[in-house]
């Protein structure tokens, strides 16, 4: 339903000595080099190496690339030959990075974080403390390091040679990156849906010009020799040139970082839960419908037009596309993944980390931070439940990735419908047939519940490998902050029996039109 993109999310960007724009991709675990003239993309650091979750990068005076590896808390150096060596593994949530000559500076994206100088031997010098989520930083024309406090909406600066930090600007909308153009203008990107860029008349702050633009979910930027600004987007990915008036020109088409869950809305739109965004797929594209951070499972509501969402980081929510509002029903669950709606409106959730399937009342709403709505346990003692689907008369099916099974939840437990599957993920029911994404074998199978034998309906699909295969799976949490979600290949059926499958191996949603008819 959308074309595969060469960039799977885009985060830190920097021009290299060869003139190409280098792009870190946190979710995908790789770094790519983009030739802006030809549009060619080369993957120079891939997900099979030691770098797990690259978030930002910078180049030293000798042309070496330095990388912040956010989730495992490491900083790496990549030399001209492509050899990657560890600089430090003692930085909490490393994010923003800057090179000043042969000196290296890194900040931490956590509450109470630090801005550090890292020596070649891993030694540290603390320049600033109590950062409220640091992020992309840069040396200014005055020789000071400028960096954002995302939580407080401030920009600070500090001398690389010591002395206390000072506040440069306050009241900036969710500042995610601090940059200077070729004329020395202080330029701050905001990460919100409005695409705001704030420019200051001097590096010390002063009068500001706030420009909303075409790009939601911005992450980072780099200026070329002609003072053109190229912007990355943490949710939709891609690379765009952003003009001073806010207009954008696509260089690399945005797309999907995952995707994870998929759902067919009553309007006919297919939605994909895509970690940092809820994307709609129409016209051969995947476009951001809403920045919904940490979204993985999705199911369409039968009434009201809402979309029920899970986050592997603990929440169950309902999103109203018309009102663009979100209600949180539960927090603190253990890696909830798949979700489905029962005929009575109740929400069934595969709580993967707890080995159980629970029912959440959609009438409940969490009103206090950290609160958890009451849940009803429908099944427990499972190895790794991943997805759920509702069949005839409200029957509920569950896939178990570790056990390799699809089960039917009964009043006395879980009755195995089919076993011997390799990492079953998404499950849906159409015309009484159970369709399962068998991620380990990269295929979709159909199961008649009365027979129990899987029949292959599509194989050799570009699905994401299950966790731990082909890539070291980064941690789900780091210092209490979200890390990298575990791959999940969701599936849903349209009213005509067409199947829609999340193909995380290439960042697309596949449309299987013949499967439900048996052709």
N, C-alpha and C positions, 0 to 999 in steps of 0.2 A: 504493500500500500504506500510505501515511500522508498525512495532510493537509498541504498547504503551510502553513508558518508565517510570520508577518510578521517574525520575527527569525531571522537566519541565523548562529547563534552569538551570544553576548552577552558583552561584555567590560566596559569602563569604564561606570559609571552615575553620574548626578548629577541632582538635581532642578534644573530651570530656573526662571527668574523667573515663568513662567506656571504653575508647579505641576506640570508634566508631568515624567515621568522620562525622561531622555535616555540612550540606549543606544548605545555604540560597538560596531561589529561588524567585527572585524579581518579575518576571512577574506572576508567579503562586500564590504568596502570602503565601508561606509555608516554613517550615524548616524540613528537613529529616535527619535521622541518618543512616549511611551506615556502615554495618559490612564488613570490607574488606576481611575477611576470607571466609564468606559464601555468600557474595553479597546481603544479606537481607537488605531491606530498610524499615524503620519505619518513618511515618510522625508524628513528635512530636509537631509541631505547624502548624495548618491548616488555610486555608483561611477564615474560618468562625469566627475566633477569632478577637481580637482587633488589631493584627499585620497585616498591609495591604500589605506592599511591602518591606520585609526584604532583605537587600543587603549585610550585613556583620554581623559577630558574633564573640564573644570571651568569654572565660570562666574565671571567677574570682577565687581567692584562695579558696573560699568555694564551688566551683563547680557550682555556678550559671552561667547561660548563659545570656550574654548581647547582645542586638540586635539593630542594626541601622535600623530604618523603614524610608526609604529614602523619599518617596513621601509626607507623612503627616508631616515629620520633627520631628519624635519622637525617643526616645531611651527607650528600655524596658529591664526589668530584669525578667528572668524565673527561679524560684527556683526548688529544687529537686522534689517537689510535682507537678510541672507543672503549678503552679500559675504564671500568668504574671502580673507584676505591672509596672506602668509608672515611669521612672527615670526623663525624661525631654521631654517637647514639645516645647522647645525654641532653636532648632538647625536647621539651614538652610541646607537642603539637606544632612543629616548625612550619612556618608559612612564608611570610615575607622574607626576601633575600636580596642583598645588594653587594656588589663588588666595588671597592674603591681602590684602584690600583691593584696591588697584590693582597689587599686586606678583604676579609669576608665578614659580613654582618647578617644576622638572622634574627627574626622576631617570632614570638610564640602567640598562636591564636587560641588563647584561653584567658579566662578571668584571672587577673593577677599575673599575667605573663611578663616575660622579660624581652629586652632587646640586647643581643649579645654580639660580641666580636669573637669569632672562632679562629684559633691558631691552627697551623698545619698539623700540629700534634694532637689536636682535639681540645686544647686548653681553652678556657672561656674567660672573657672579661665582660662584666655586666655594665651596660651603659644606661639602661632605664628599667624600671620595674613597674608593677601594677598596671600593665597594659590591659585594657578591656577588649580583648580579641584584636590582636595585631593582624596586619595583612600586608598587601603589596606596598613596598617602600622604595624610596630613591634618594640619592644624594642631590641636594639642591645646588643652585649656582652660588650660594653663599657658603658652600662647604659643609652644610649641616645635613643630617639624615632626617627625612620627613616620613612619617608613618601614621596610619589611622588607628583610632580606637573605635571599632565598629559599634560597640554597644552604647557608647556615650555620644556618638556623632561628633567626634573631635578629630582634629589633626594636630599632631605634636611634632617637635623637632628636637634633636640632640646632636651635640658635636661628637664626631667619631673619636675625638681625643679626650673626652671626658667633660665633666660639668653636668649640671642638672638639666633635665628636659624642660621644655616650655611649650605652652599651648599656643598654637598658631591660629586655629579657627575652631569655633563651636557652632552647634546648630546645623551641622552638615547632615544631609539625609543618608543614613546607613552607609558611611564611607567604606569602600572595599579596596580601593587602590589610590595611591598618591603618586602622581607623575608630573614631570616637567616637560613642556614642549621645547622645541629648538630655540625659541625666543626666551626661555626661562620662565614661562607662565606656569604657575602652580595650578594643576588640573586634578580634580578629585572625581572619581567615578563612584556612583551609588549603585547598590546591588538590587534595588527594588524594581517593581514592574514598570515604573514611570520612565526608566532609562535616563535618569538625571545625571548631568555633568555640571560640576561647579568649577568655575575659573575665578582666580583671584588676581587682582591688579598687581600684587607684589607677593614675594615669597613669605612675607610677614603677615599675610592675611589682607585685611583692609576690604575695600569694596569688592563685592562678588557679583558674578553673572551666572545665574542658574538656568540651565537649558534642558528641558525634557526632550527625549529623543525617541527614535524608533526601536531601540534595543532594550528589552527587559532582561533582568538577570545578568547584568554585566559583571565581569570578574577582574579583568586586567587590561592593560593597554600598553602599546609601544609606539613611539614616533619614529618615522623613517627620516632619511636625510633631507627629504622635501617637506618635512613637518606634517606629513599625513599621519593621522592617528588610526591605528588598527586595534580593534577591540575584541576580546574573547568574552564568551558567555558561559557561565558555569552550568546553566540548566539546559539550554537548547544547543550549546556547542557552536561550531562554525567559527568563522572569522569575518568581520566586516570592517570596512573603512567608515569612520564616523566623521561627518563634516561638522564644522563649528556650529551650524544651525540645527544640529540634531538629526539630519537626514543620514540614512545608512545605505551603503552599497555592499551587497554580499560578495565576499571573495571566496569563501567556502560555505556552502549551504548548511544551515543548521539542521539538526535532526534529533536523534534519540541517543542518550548515553547508555540506556539498557537495551530494550525496555524490559519491564517486569510483568505486571498484570495487564490484561486487556479486558475491555468490556464494550458491548454493543448497547448504545443508548437508544431509548425509544424513538428519538429523532432520526436515527439511522447513522449518526456519527459514531465512529469507533474511537474509543479513548484508550490511551496507554498511560499506565502509571510508570513514571520515568525518573524516579529518585528525587530530583529537584523540581519537577514540573508535572503537571497533568497536560498531556499533549492530545490534540485532536488530529485524526488522520483523514484528510480529504484532498482530492485533486493531486494525488501523488506526492504529498508533502506531509510532514509532521510539524505542526505549529503549536507553540505554547498557548494553551488556553488559560492557564493560571500557574503562577509560581507557588507550588505547594511542596514545601521542603519535606523530604524524606517520605516519599509516596511509593508504595510497592505493590500492594494488592488493590484491586478495584472491582466493584460490582455495580451494575446499574440498578437503581431502585425501580420497583414495578409501579409505584405511584409517586407523583410529585416531581419526577424528573431529576432527582438527586443522584449522586454517585457516592457509594460507600467505599471508604479507603482504609487501608492498613499501612502502618509503617513498621518495618522490622525493628525500629527503635522504640516500639512500645505502645503506639496509639491506634485507636479505631475512631474514624471520623466520617462525617457525611458532608459532602460539598454540594451546594446549590448553584448550578451554572448560571441561572437567571439572576439571582441576588448576589452572586459571587461571595457567598458567606460559607463559613465552616462551623459545624458543631462537633465538638469532641465528646465521644461517648465513653471512652475508656483510655486510661494511661497506665503505664507500668507493667504492661503485659510482656511476656518473654518472647520476643521475636515473632509477633503475629505476621502471617504472610497471606495465605488465601482467605477470601471472604465471599460469602453468598447470602442472599436474602431468602428467608423462609416464606411460605404463603401467608403466615400471620404477621409478617413484617419484621420478625426477629432476625438478627444478624448472626450467622454462624461463622466462626473464625478459627482457622488452624493456627493454634498457638505453638509454633514450631519449637521454640526454646524450652517449653514446659512439657512437651510430649502429650498434648491434649487438644481436644476440640471444645470450644466454649460457645455459649450463646450470649449475645449482648443485646440488651433492650435498647432500641433506637430512641425511645422516649427519654432515656437517661442522658444527662449532660454533665460533664465534669465542670464544676464551678470553682474549684480551688486548685492551685498549682500542686501537682503531684498526686491529685486524687484519683481514685480508681472506682469506676462503677462496679456494682455487683455483677458477677457473671455466673452463668449456670454451666456446669461441666457436663457435656454430652458424652465425652469419651476421654479416657486418660490411659496412661501406661503405654502410649505409642512411642516408637523410636524417634521418628522425625516427621511428623505430619506437616505437609506443605500446602496443600490446597483442598478446597471443599467445593462440592456442587450439589444442587438440589435436583432430585429426580421426580418420578411420578408420586403423587400424593404426599409430597413433602419429604420423601426419603432423602437421606444425606449420605453422600459418598466422600471419602477422604483418601488422598494419596499419602503414602509414607515413603519418603525418599530412601531412608536407610534400610528399611525392611523390604523395599521393592514391591510394595503391594498397593492395591486399591481395595478399600474396605467399605462395607455398608454399616453405618451406625445403627444399632438396634437398642432396645431397652436394656439388654443384658451385656452389651459390649460391642465389639466390632467384628462383623462377619466378613471374612476374606472373600472377595469376588474374583480376584486374579492375583497371582504372585509371580515371582521370577522376573519382574521388570527391573531395568537398570535405571535407577534414579528417576522414578516417576515424579513429575512436577504438576503442571496444570491439569485440571480435569473439568469437563463440562458434559452436560447431558442434552441430547437432541433426539427427539422421536424415540425415547426409551433406550437409546444406545449411549454408552458411556465412552467418551473420547478422552484419551490421556496423552499428554506430552511425555514421552519417554526420553528424558534429556540425555541420559547416559548413552543411548544408541542414536540420538539425534533424529527421532522420528515421532510420528503420531500414530497411535493404535486405537482401534475401535474394539469395544468389549460388549457383547451381549450379556447382561447380568445373569441370564438363565443358563448360559453356556460356560462363560468364564474363560474363553480362549481369546487372546489378543489377535487381531487381524491388522496388519500394517496397511495404513491408508496413505501415508506419505513418509518418505525417508530421505536421508542425506540432506536434512534441513540445516541451515546455518544457525543452530541454537548455541547459546552460551554453554560452555562446559560446566558441569556441576562443580560446586566448591571443592577446591583442592586438586582439580585435574587441569593440568596445563598452566597453572598459575598459583603461586602461594596466595592463599586467601588472606587479605588484610583483616585486622581485627575489626569487630563491629563497633567497639567503643575505644576511645583514647582519652584518658583523663576526664571521663564523664561526658565527653563530646562525641557525636556520631562519627564513626569511621566509614568503612566501605560496606555496603549491603551485600548480602550473599546472593549469587545469581538465582533467578527464578524465571522459568519459562511458562507464562500463563497462557490460557486459551479460553475462548468464549465462542458461542454459536449465535448466529443471527437468526431472525425469524424464518428465513428460507432454508436454514440448515447449513449455510456457509460457515466455515470455521475460520477464526482469526487467531493467529499464534504469534507470541512474542519471540522474535528471533534475535536474541542478544548476542549471537556470534557476529552479526554484521550491523546491528542497530536498526532493524526493520520490524514491521508487523506483516506477517504473511497472510494471504487470503487463499484458503483452500476451498474451491467452489464445488468440487465433485465428491468430496468425502461423505457428506451426509446422505447423498442419493445412492451411494454404493456403486457409482460408475467407475 
